[in-house]
């Protein structure tokens, strides 16, 4: 209690940085009374600023554009990760193919030996003789077909289809967010979304062009209902940001 009283006599001497830090710590430990004292003792100032109807629109537009940027770019970055995986896939597939071959041959050899020994026969089973030519002549004719099933190009094509499907879905989600934002800009601001992002952040505008190229390549369209929901969320946030305008 005495420490609080001692601090109370110093409230008017706190710098803005010190007051902010103490208020954060008070709220973090659930001390609402201390937070109220810090807030109530904060010096008041009169300021002159540009009309909030103008400044507030800039600030709110910047915040909403940033939110949309995060929604769009995090999906575009995932697409880049898929592209990076594609670039190393030939090397990974070679390693995987070698592992499959070794595992198959080890299993085939162990199974052949087990069956050969259980049948009471001596020596190595057919196809696994020490003499390579003899082993080649007696090799199991189904081996090549089995290996093709596990390591053939068809399995890689299936993986490629999955990657394309993942990319398409990510493009659709990013395009949906962008078109929802674009609809909001047109309805509430009377602006093209592209003009706004060009004014706020050129990198965002560049990523939007990247999105448009991807959507054309994948031939995907935005989800209309989800875009409308996104636009409604943007509109609600916009109105809240301008309540005091």
N, C-alpha and C positions, 0 to 999 in steps of 0.2 A: 504493500500500500504506500509506504513512504517513498519507494522508488517512483511510483506513478505520480505522486504529488510533486516530487522533485522534477520529474520530466515535464509535468504540466506547466511549471514556471518557465520552461524553455521552449514551449510550443511556438511562441512568436519569433524565436530565433532560428528555427529550422530553415534550411535551404529547401528549395523545391525538390531537389534530389533526395535529401534526407527524409523529407516528409513522405515522399512517394515510397521509399524503401521501407519506412516504419509502418506505413499503411498496408503495404503488401504483407509484411510479416504479421501484423495484427489480424488481418483477414485470414491468413493461412492458419493461424492458431485458433480461429473462431472468436476472437476478442472484438465483438462488434462495438462495444462501448468505446474502446480505445480508438477504433477506426473513426467513429463519429466525432470524438474529441479532436482527432487530427484533422478531419475534414472541416469541422466547425471553426477551428482556430486558424485555418488557412487564410492568408491575406487575400482581400478582394481587390481586383483591379478593373478599371474601365478601359475597354479597348475599342479601337476603330478598325473596321474590316470591310472588305467588299461585301456587297449584298449576298446573304446566304443563299438566296435563290439561284445565284450564279455559282458561287464557290461550292455550295453543297452539291450541286449537280456534277461538278467536276470531281469532287471527292467520292461521291457515291458511284459515279460512272467508272472511276478508276478501280474501286474495290470490286465491283461486279465484273469488270473486264478481267481482273486478276483471278477471280474465282473461275471464270470460264476458261481462262488460259490454263489453269491447273487441270481442269477437267479434260480439256482437249489434249494438252501436251503429254500428260502421263500415259495416255493411250498411244499417242504417236511414238513415245519412247519405247513402249512395249513392242511396237511393230519393228522398231530398230533392233531390239534385242532378238526378235525372231529372225531378222535379216542376218544378224551376226551369227546366229546358230546355223543358218543355212550355209554360210561361208565356210564353216569348219565341219559341216556334216560329212562331206566326202572323207575326211581324215578319220572322223569318229566312226563312220560306217565301216571303214577298212579294219579298224581295230576290233569293232564288234564282230565283223565277219570272221576274222581270225580266231577270236575267242569261241565263236559258235562252232567253227570247224574243229578246233582242238577238243572242245567238250564233247562234240558228237563222236569223234573218232575214239576218244578215251572210253566213252560209254559203250560204243559198239564193240570195241575190242574186249572190254571187261565182260559184256554180256555174252559174246561169242565164246570166250574162254570158259565161262561158267557153264554154258549149255554143253560145250564139248567135253568138259571134265565130268559133268553129271551123266553123260551118256557112256562113260567108261573108256573114252578114247584118249590116247596119249599124244603128246606133241602139241603143236600149235593148231588152232582151228583154221579152216580154209579162209584164205584172204589175209591171214596174219602170220604166214610162214616167214622164217628168217631170210629166205631167198626172195629178193624183191620181184624177180620175174615170175616166180611161182605164185607169190602173193597177188601180183597183178592179174594173173590168169584166173585165180580163184576168188577175186574180189566180189563182194556182194553187189550185184547190178543195180540194186535199189539205192545205193549210197548217193549217187549223183542227184537223183530225183529228190531224195530227202533233203539234201543240202540246198537245192534250189528253192524248196518250199520255205526254208528258214532264212535264206540269205539272198533270194532272188530279187530282181528289180521291183517286182510287184509290191514287196513289203516297203520299199523306199517310197514308191509312188503313194502308198497309203499314208505314210507319214507326211509327205508333201501335201496331200489333200487336207490333212488335219491342220497343217501350218497355214495353208491358204484360208481354211475355214476360220481359224483363230484371227488371222489378219482382217478378214472381212468383217467379223463381228466387232473388232476393235475400231475399225474405220466407221462402222455404222454408229457405234456409241459416241465417238468423237464428233461425227457429223450431226448427230441428234442434238448434242449440247450446243454446237456452234449455231445451228439453225434456230434453236430455241432462243439463244442470245440475240441472233440477228432479228428475229421477230419482235423481241422486246425492244431493241434499239429503234426499229422502225415505228412501233406503236407508241412508245413513251417519249422518245427523243426526237422523232422525225429525222433520224439519221441512218445512213448505211453503216452496218457494223464494221465493214472494212475501213471506212473513213475514221471511225472512232479508234480502232486498234492501230491504225497508221499514226494517228495523233498521239496515242498513249505509249505505244511500244512497238517499234519496227520488228523486233524478233517475233512477236506474236503474229504480226501480219505475214511474215515469212512462213511460219508454221501453218497458217491457214491456207496459204497457197499449196503447201505440201499436202495438206488434208484434201484439198480439191483434186489434186493429181491422183492421190490414192483412191479416192471415191470413184473417179473416172476409170481407173485401171481395174478396180474390183467390181465395178458396176453395181454399187450398193446405194441404197437410199436411206434417209433418216427415218426413224420411227415417228410417224406423225403425232400420235397420242403422247409419246414421251417428250417430244419437242414442245408441245403445247404445255405440258406440265412444267417443263424447264422454264418456259417463257413466263408462266404464272408465278413461279418462285422468284424470278428476277424482278417482275413487276411489283410484287409485294415488298421485296427488299428495297426497291427504288422508292416506293411511297413512304416507307418507314424512314428512310434516310432523308427525305425531304419534308418530314412533318413540320419542322420549324421554319421551313422556307417561306 
